[in-house]
Amino acid sequence: MERPNVRIPPITGVAEAIHIFWEYPELSNRELEMLFGKRSPNTYSKLKKAAWGKMREMGSFVTNPTRVPTHCAYLAWGLDINDLEKRHARLQKLRAREEKGA
């Protein structure tokens, strides 16, 4: 897969990225702010443009032209939901171990 011509900001957190993926079928600027933190509107536009490219490639569509499909967006931005879920599960195990040992 070709990387988009936009710098992908770091996500605010693994748990938040997983929650957004499963909670929102389409992403607006509000969800992008939750995922990446406060960014300029121009950054959100560039991220959406990359996601729209993936959307067209996959033959998907949106119900609102100001939103992007979550699945297409995560693929376009290189966010692998399976990997995020594995990392989150591992973090939970580590936290449980730390709490047990404390």
C-alpha positions in Angstrom: 0.0 0.0 0.0 1.3 3.4 -0.9 1.6 5.9 2.0 -0.4 9.1 1.7 1.4 12.4 0.9 0.6 13.7 4.4 2.4 13.4 7.7 0.3 11.2 9.9 0.3 12.6 13.5 0.7 10.3 16.4 -2.5 8.9 17.9 -3.6 10.2 21.3 -3.8 6.6 22.7 -4.3 3.0 21.7 -7.5 2.6 23.7 -8.9 5.8 22.1 -8.0 4.6 18.6 -9.8 1.3 19.2 -12.8 3.0 20.6 -13.1 5.4 17.7 -12.7 2.6 15.2 -15.6 0.6 16.6 -17.8 3.5 17.7 -17.8 5.7 14.6 -18.5 4.2 11.1 -17.5 7.6 9.6 -15.1 10.2 10.9 -15.6 14.0 11.0 -13.1 16.6 12.4 -14.4 16.0 15.9 -13.4 12.3 15.8 -10.1 13.2 14.1 -9.4 15.6 17.1 -10.2 12.7 19.5 -7.8 10.4 17.5 -4.9 12.8 16.8 -5.4 15.6 19.3 -5.9 19.3 18.4 -4.6 20.0 14.9 -5.2 22.7 12.3 -8.2 22.3 10.0 -5.7 22.0 7.1 -4.2 18.9 8.7 -7.6 17.3 9.1 -8.3 18.1 5.4 -5.1 16.4 4.3 -5.9 13.4 6.4 -9.4 13.2 4.9 -8.0 13.6 1.4 -5.8 10.6 1.9 -8.7 8.6 3.3 -11.0 9.6 0.4 -8.3 8.3 -2.0 -8.4 4.9 -0.2 -12.2 5.1 -0.2 -12.3 5.5 -4.0 -9.8 2.7 -4.4 -11.9 0.3 -2.3 -15.2 1.4 -3.9 -16.7 2.6 -0.6 -18.9 5.6 -0.1 -20.0 8.0 2.7 -23.4 9.4 3.6 -21.9 12.9 4.4 -19.3 14.5 2.2 -17.5 16.1 5.2 -16.8 12.6 6.7 -14.6 9.7 5.7 -15.3 5.9 6.3 -13.4 4.8 9.4 -12.1 1.6 7.9 -10.7 3.3 4.8 -9.2 6.1 6.9 -7.4 3.7 9.2 -6.0 1.8 6.2 -4.9 5.0 4.5 -3.2 6.2 7.6 -1.4 2.9 8.4 -3.4 2.2 11.5 -3.9 -1.6 11.8 -6.9 -2.2 14.1 -5.8 -5.8 14.8 -2.3 -4.7 15.9 -3.8 -1.9 18.0 -6.1 -4.4 19.8 -3.2 -6.8 20.5 -1.1 -3.9 21.9 -4.0 -2.8 24.0 -4.5 -6.3 25.4 -0.8 -6.5 26.2 -0.9 -3.1 28.0 -3.8 -4.3 30.1 -1.9 -7.4 31.1 1.1 -5.3 32.0 -1.0 -2.9 34.1 -2.7 -5.8 35.9 0.7 -7.3 36.7 2.0 -3.9 38.0 -1.1 -3.5 40.2 -0.7 -7.0 41.6 2.9 -6.4 42.4 2.3 -3.0 44.0 
